[in-house]
Amino acid sequence: MPTFSFSDNELRKLVRFFQALSQQPLPYIPEQVPTLTAKENEMARSLFSSSAAPCLKCHATGDPAHDKIATAPNFLLAKERLKPDWVERWITDPQAVSPGTSMPSGLFKRQDNQWIFAGPTPPSFEGYGGDHRKLLTDYIFQLTPEEQRKVAASMPRAKTANVRRSTDSKQASFHSQQAASGGSR
């Protein structure tokens, strides 16, 4: 992170400038996220951990073995650092918010005036007519360390490791072919 050596007075002015620009009332009061029912929680959990969008594959979880390869922040920080409407925009099209991010776009598609999951919908969504993006955002904002550990423990680690090994061996094969052909195509 860069250091700008601002004085306390300069920092206060900068903060006031961004507060005015955002039109955020002071003091900031986080918006209340609706409490999910047990059924909604189950649905959101199944989406959060689905093989089509395994969120915890890339996001930190607090497990040192996993976090040394994690490339995205821990969801437990979301409710203190982010606003739900921003998270909804982010998970809809991360590339529009931050071009080049490794977070994939296209996880949700617009249908009948709401956002639904674009991949195979988990069976728990049978008959659900609500907005999937909103449901997942509400789940993230209610995520507890216990819930995150439960989801992480239920995800197949061997499968993640096998995917990583498969990708590594494909890359090694590609690099071997490149070397054998003189590195050009």
N, C-alpha and C positions, 0 to 999 in steps of 0.2 A: 504494500500500500504506500502511496506517496505521502510525504509529509509536507504540508504547506506552511507550517510555522505561523498560523494565524494567531492573533492575540485573542483573548477572551471576548473582547468587544467585537472584533471582526467575526468571530464564530457566532455570537448572538445575532448579529445583523444577517449573516448568511442563513441561519436557521429561521429567523423571522421572514426573510425573503421567500424561502421555500414553503413555509407555512402559508403565507399569503397567496403564493402561486397555486397551491393545492386547495385553497379555500377550506382547509380543515379547521373545524372549531377547536378551541383550546379550553380546557385540556382535552386531549384526545381520549375519546371513550370508544373502545372497540365495540363493533356491532354484535348483537347477540345472534348466535347461530341456533336455529331450531334444534331441539333435542330429537335425535333419531329414535324411532320405535325399535323394538328388538328385531322385527322383520327388516326394517330399513337398514339397521346396523349389519345384519347378516348379508343383505344384498350388497351393501357398499364394501364390506369385507371381501366378498367373493369377487367383486370387480377389482378391488385394490390388489388382490393377490392372484388374479387370473393369469393364465399362461400367455394370453394375448397382450397383457399390460402388467407385467410383474414389477410393480413400483419399487419394491424393496430390493430388486436385483441391482439397481444403481444407487439408490438412496441409502445414506448412512442409517444405522439402526442402534448404535451404541455398543455393538458387539465388535471388539477390537479386531478379530480375525476377518470379519466382513468389511469393516470400515477402512481397512488398509487398502482395499481395492474399490471402495465406493467412490463414485464420481459426482454425486449429488447430495445436497444437504439433508439433514435429519428432519423428518416431518414434524417432530415434536417442537421444533422452533417456529412453525408456521403461525400458530395462533398469537405469538408474541411479536412477530416481525412483519406479518402480511395481512392484507385485507381480503375477505372472501371474494369480492368481485374481481380483484386482481388475479387471484388464484384461478378463478373460472376462465378469465381471459388467457392466462398462461397455459392451462392444460388443454385449452381449445386449439391454440396455435402458438406454441413456444417460439417457433422460428420468426414470427412477426414481432414478438416482444424482444427477443435477443437472437438475431441471426447467427447461425453457426453453433447454437447450443446443441448438446447431444440429446436433449429431451425431444422425443419424436412428436411431430405434428400429425394430425389426422386421427387421433384417438377417438374423437367424437364427430358426429355428423348431425347437421340440422335436419329435423324431421317433424312435421306437424307443429311448428312453432316452439320446439324445444330441442335440446341436445341429447342425443342418445349415443351409446358406446358404438363405435364403428366395427369393433371386432366381434367375435362370437360372444353373445350375451350369456352370462352364467345362468343356469336353470332357475336360480332363485328369483330372477327377474320376470318370470312367467306371470303375466297379467298386470305388471306394474306399468302405469301410465305416466309416471313422473319424469322429470328431467334428470338424466343420469349424471351429467356434469355437476349439477347442483348437489345431488346426493353424495357424490364422491368428495366434493369440496367440504360439505358439512361433516362428513366422516373424518376428513383430515384435520379439521378444526376441533374435533372432539377426541382425537386420538390420544390415548394415554400410553405411558411406557409399558404397562401391562398388556394392553391390546396390541401394541407394536411387537412386543416379544412373542405373543401368541401367534400372530400372523407370520412373523419371521421363522418361528419354529415349525410352522406347518408347511412352509415352502421347501420343496425338495432341494437340498444343498448339492447332492450328488449330480442332479440334473444341471444345475448352474455350473458346477465344476466341469461336467462333461461338455457343456456348450463351450466353455472357455477353452478346454483342451482341444476340442474339435476346431475351433476358430484358430487357435495357435498352430495346430498341425496344418491347416489349410494355408495359413500365412507362410509357414516354413516351407511347404511344398511350392508355393508361388515363388518365394525367394530363391529356392533351389533351381526352379525352371528358369528364372531370370538370369541367374549366374551361369547356368549351362548354355544359355543362348547369347551370352555376352551382354545381357542387360538391356537389349533393345528389342523392339517388336517390328 
